[in-house]
Every structure is written in structure tokens, then in C-alpha cells.
């Protein structure tokens, strides 16, 4: 009997007791009339989520040759002969604005991927330079566009299709930003509990989430970050705060050169990376510092925090948008005397005689044999040292060995 509760495509005429028949998926090998396979290349990409006109733009290209020559090839029997399924591949990169048949395309670059062997993949990271001005039909800062990657292979087999971009891939929407950097604080190693006189090694992690590198404004000098001690939470140069450490960096790539899977929606998850820093991230470390100690408890109570670009020499995207920078210290920490902590003067190095090195004593050797008598075993560990039995005065102990 037939199972007529299924759709027409998946209907199988089998007894109801056996249920619908399930077949595994089958794929036809890309074989030619000669009896051997030809290359079949498809591409994918991970693009940077932001871009700026006239600036570099990076994306990771993934080109996979699905051709697999599983049959004997008459022409591949000669020495040094290559498979006919190999693909001499190039990829055309287009800028795309809009959707559907009315979309606007501009050829940006052609990437030579070389030879991709059968059933193999190449995943290079490609960096191209966008036009200095937006092409006709493309948005300025604030708009979005996509990139389209189309593979071209000379001897690739393709069946007639209603989709001319078969094997190609679109990127996630790319947001167009001004050609300026935007520095953002990611974290630091400043301890939460601080007392005057404490010594530590300051470190800060920053990121450039703008559409251009920091060195695009190299005439204004490198980017500077300072760690200051201030009587309040706001940074005011007129109050003459104490500069504890200074960090400088000559260049830092923008988010436009960081390919990111998922685009902007996964940017936050991509910031917490403790293994390898991304292209737009940097960790700055200064020399060891000692927190100031005041003459009175009031003078020993203050805040420390970071200030990015204290001299305002770097023009950022927020500055161009008219957003005033906040004077609040970044990652502030309160420093105050605490009786639970020892004063720096009372800390001394302990004598090495108080912690002698105990000599190593090897355990005595013994032979461990299985319990063939089938009697209640006693635990011997080490073998020559007898400890409590399994059941001692009504208290059961877990055996740790056998004899």
C-alpha cells in the first residue's frame, strides 16, 4: 500500500508496516564524454564588514574544486602527467549595489588562484584597493554594498542553468565608512584592588574599528595612550594629573582589512580572542610602574585610568560626526589605603633557609601479583606499606590497589 500522507516527491510504494523508504543522497560525478572528470570550481568568501573608498579592503576567498577523477585516465598514465580534473582558476571580484536584475556591478579586480588540484581547496586572503570615489550607483559613507566573486576555469564543465553566476558567491553587506580610524578600548590587566605603593606592569588592548589605518594621518604623529592618576574620574589637563605610563603605536590596521565570518553581527564575539590578535587589534605594554604614595590618607586616595589620544592629534570618525569625546577615564580603578594589605616598606624577601629542599626518597620496590586465592584483598600501596583493609571496624574504604 502507498503512504499517501507524504508529499508526491518523497512518496514510496511500500507496505505501511515498513514505513517510507529512505535513500541516501547521490551526486553525479562531473564526468565528460571521454569518461574522466573535469574541474568543477565553486567559491565562497568571508569579507571585512566595513570599507572606505580609496582604502584597502580584505576578504578571505575559499575556492573548492569539486572535480574528482575517480576513473582511469588514458592521458594521465605518462610520467609527470597531471589529472584532467585540475583547475587553472581565476576569480573576478565585482562590487555590487542593489538587488535583482537592476543591480549595478563594477569589476574591481581579477585574482589569479593558480592550479587547484582535484578535490582540493585554496583559501587565500585577498586585499584590494577600492576606488577613490564611489562609482556611479554606489553609496557614499553610510551606505552598503556587497562583493561578488565569480570563478573562471577554461575547461570547467557547467550544465545550462538559469543562474549565470553558478559557483559564485556574494559577501555579507559591507558598510561604507569615512576614510578615518576609530580607536576602541578592549581591555587591560589593571588589578581591581589597588593600594598606594603597589607595583604592576600595565597593559592595554585596543582595536581600530574604523575604515582606515592609523598611519593615514601619520603627519599628525603616532597614536598615544597614557595611564594617569587623577583626583576624580574625569581627565582634565588643567588639574595636572600624574602620568604613570605612556604607550605609542605608529600604525594599526582598520576593520576594513579584517575578514570576519558573519559580518558586523559577529564582531563582538570576535573581540574576545585570547590566542591570536586580529589585524585591527594591538596589545600595548609599558615598563613597570609604582603607584604614588601620598603623605596623608586623603592624598593616597585617587583614581587611575587610561586616556586614548590625550592630545587630540588623531581625527576619528566620531570627531567628524560631531560627537564630543568623553573626559571620563577609561577602565578607572580606585586606589586607596587598605589596612588588610601590607605596606611596601614591610615587605621583605623570605630567607631561603625557611624553605629547604626536601630530599627525594624513592619508594621501595615490590612485585604486584593478581589475587588468585579469591580472598578479601588488603590494600598495599606502596607494595611494602600496609594500610587499612577494605572493611576495617565497619568502615569501608575504597581499594587503591590489588595484590
Residue pairs with C-beta under 8 A, 6 or more apart in sequence:
1 13
1 15
1 16
2 11
2 12
2 13
3 11
3 12
3 14
3 16
3 19
3 20
4 11
6 12
6 20
10 20
11 20
12 20
12 21
14 20
14 21
29 37
29 68
29 70
30 37
30 38
30 39
30 40
30 66
30 67
30 68
30 157
31 37
31 38
31 71
32 38
32 157
35 71
36 69
36 71
36 72
36 73
36 76
36 84
36 85
37 67
37 68
37 69
37 70
37 71
37 83
37 84
37 85
37 118
38 67
38 84
38 85
38 155
38 156
38 157
39 65
39 67
39 85
39 86
39 87
39 89
39 116
39 118
39 153
39 155
39 156
39 157
40 65
40 66
40 67
40 156
40 157
40 158
40 167
41 63
41 64
41 65
41 66
41 67
41 87
41 89
41 116
41 151
41 153
41 156
41 167
42 63
42 64
42 66
42 151
42 167
42 169
43 61
43 62
43 63
43 64
43 91
43 149
43 150
43 151
43 167
43 168
43 169
44 61
44 62
44 64
44 169
45 59
45 60
45 61
45 62
45 147
45 149
45 169
45 171
46 59
46 60
46 62
46 171
46 259
46 260
46 261
47 57
47 58
47 59
47 60
47 147
47 171
47 172
47 174
47 259
47 260
47 263
48 57
48 58
48 59
48 174
48 255
48 256
48 257
48 258
48 259
48 260
49 172
49 174
49 175
49 255
49 260
49 263
49 264
49 267
50 174
50 175
50 176
50 177
50 209
50 210
50 211
50 254
50 255
50 256
50 264
51 57
51 130
51 145
51 174
51 175
51 176
51 177
51 211
51 256
52 130
52 141
52 176
52 177
52 178
52 179
52 180
52 210
52 211
52 212
52 254
52 256
53 130
53 131
53 132
53 133
53 134
53 140
53 176
53 179
54 129
54 130
54 131
54 132
54 133
54 179
55 129
55 130
55 179
55 211
55 212
55 213
55 216
55 254
55 256
56 127
56 128
56 129
56 130
56 256
56 257
57 127
57 128
57 129
57 130
57 174
57 256
57 257
58 125
58 126
58 127
58 128
58 256
58 257
58 258
58 259
58 279
59 125
59 126
59 147
59 171
59 259
60 123
60 124
60 125
60 126
60 259
61 91
61 111
61 113
61 122
61 123
61 124
61 125
61 126
61 149
62 121
62 122
62 123
63 89
63 91
63 113
63 116
63 121
63 122
63 123
63 151
64 116
64 120
64 121
65 85
65 86
65 87
65 89
65 116
65 117
65 118
65 119
65 120
65 121
66 119
67 85
67 87
67 118
67 119
67 157
68 85
68 118
68 119
69 76
69 83
69 84
69 85
69 118
73 83
73 84
75 81
75 84
76 82
76 83
76 84
83 117
83 118
84 155
85 117
85 118
85 119
86 115
86 116
86 117
86 118
87 115
87 116
87 153
87 155
87 156
88 114
88 115
88 153
88 154
89 113
89 114
89 115
89 116
89 122
89 151
89 152
89 153
90 110
90 111
90 112
90 113
90 151
90 152
90 153
91 110
91 111
91 113
91 149
91 150
91 151
91 152
92 107
92 109
92 110
92 149
92 150
92 152
93 107
93 108
93 109
93 110
93 111
93 126
93 128
93 147
93 148
93 149
94 105
94 106
94 107
94 108
94 147
94 148
94 149
94 150
95 105
95 106
95 108
95 130
95 135
95 138
95 145
95 146
95 147
95 148
96 103
96 104
96 105
96 145
96 146
96 147
96 148
96 170
97 103
97 104
97 137
97 138
97 139
97 145
97 146
98 104
98 137
104 135
104 136
104 137
104 138
105 148
106 135
106 138
108 128
108 130
108 147
109 126
109 128
111 124
111 126
113 122
113 124
114 122
116 122
125 259
127 257
134 140
134 176
138 145
139 145
139 176
140 176
141 176
141 177
141 178
142 176
143 175
143 176
144 173
144 174
144 175
144 176
145 173
145 174
145 176
146 170
146 171
146 172
146 173
146 174
147 170
147 171
147 174
148 165
148 168
148 169
148 170
148 171
149 168
149 169
149 171
150 165
150 167
150 168
151 167
151 168
158 166
158 167
172 262
172 263
173 263
174 263
175 264
176 211
177 210
177 211
177 256
177 317
178 210
178 211
178 212
178 317
178 320
179 211
179 212
179 216
180 210
180 211
180 212
180 216
180 315
180 316
180 317
180 319
180 320
181 208
181 210
181 211
181 212
181 213
181 214
181 216
181 217
181 252
181 254
181 314
181 316
181 317
182 208
182 209
182 210
182 254
182 316
182 317
182 318
183 206
183 207
183 208
183 210
183 214
183 223
183 252
183 308
183 309
183 314
183 316
184 206
184 207
184 208
184 209
185 204
185 205
185 206
185 306
185 308
185 330
185 331
186 205
186 206
186 207
186 271
186 281
187 204
187 205
187 331
188 202
188 203
188 204
188 205
188 306
188 331
189 200
189 201
189 202
189 203
190 200
190 202
190 304
190 331
190 333
191 198
191 200
191 333
192 333
193 338
194 291
194 304
194 333
194 334
194 335
194 336
195 291
195 335
195 336
195 337
195 338
195 341
196 291
196 292
196 293
196 294
196 300
196 335
196 336
196 337
197 290
197 291
197 293
197 343
197 344
198 290
198 291
198 335
198 344
199 288
199 289
199 290
199 291
199 344
200 288
200 289
201 285
201 286
201 287
201 288
201 289
202 227
202 244
202 245
202 285
202 286
202 289
203 283
203 284
203 285
203 286
204 225
204 227
204 247
204 283
204 284
204 306
205 281
205 282
205 283
205 284
206 225
206 252
206 281
206 282
206 284
206 308
207 255
207 271
207 278
207 280
207 281
207 282
208 214
208 252
208 253
208 254
208 255
208 280
208 281
209 254
209 255
209 267
209 280
210 254
210 255
210 256
210 316
210 317
211 254
211 255
211 256
211 317
212 254
212 256
213 251
213 252
213 253
213 254
213 257
214 222
214 223
214 249
214 250
214 251
214 252
214 314
215 250
215 251
217 314
217 315
218 250
218 251
220 313
220 314
220 315
221 313
222 248
222 249
222 250
222 251
223 248
223 249
223 250
223 252
223 308
223 309
223 314
224 246
224 247
224 248
224 309
224 310
224 311
224 313
225 246
225 247
225 248
225 249
225 284
225 306
225 307
225 308
225 309
226 243
226 244
226 245
226 246
226 247
226 306
226 307
226 310
227 243
227 244
227 245
227 246
227 247
227 286
227 289
227 304
227 305
227 306
227 307
228 235
228 241
228 242
228 243
228 244
228 304
228 305
228 306
228 307
228 329
229 241
229 242
229 244
229 291
229 292
229 302
229 303
229 304
229 335
230 236
230 239
230 241
230 242
230 302
230 303
230 304
230 305
230 329
231 239
231 241
231 302
231 303
232 239
232 303
233 303
233 305
233 328
233 329
233 332
234 327
234 328
234 329
235 241
235 305
235 307
235 310
235 327
235 328
235 329
236 327
237 310
242 292
244 289
244 291
244 304
245 286
245 287
245 289
246 286
247 284
247 285
247 286
248 284
249 282
249 284
252 280
252 282
253 279
253 280
254 280
255 267
255 280
257 279
257 280
258 278
258 279
258 280
260 266
260 267
260 270
270 278
271 281
273 281
277 283
291 304
291 335
292 300
292 302
293 300
293 344
294 300
294 301
294 302
297 336
297 337
300 335
300 336
300 337
301 334
301 335
301 336
301 337
302 335
303 329
303 332
303 333
303 334
303 335
304 329
304 332
304 333
304 335
305 329
305 330
305 331
305 332
305 333
306 329
306 330
306 331
307 329
307 330
308 330
309 316
312 325
318 325
319 325
363 382
364 382
364 383
364 384
364 385
365 383
366 380
366 382
366 383
366 384
367 383
368 383
368 401
368 402
368 403
369 403
370 402
371 377
371 402
371 403
376 389
376 390
376 391
377 390
377 399
377 402
377 403
378 386
378 389
378 390
378 403
379 387
379 388
379 389
379 390
379 397
379 399
379 400
379 401
380 386
380 387
380 401
380 403
381 387
381 400
381 401
383 401
383 403
388 397
389 397
390 396
390 397
390 399
391 397
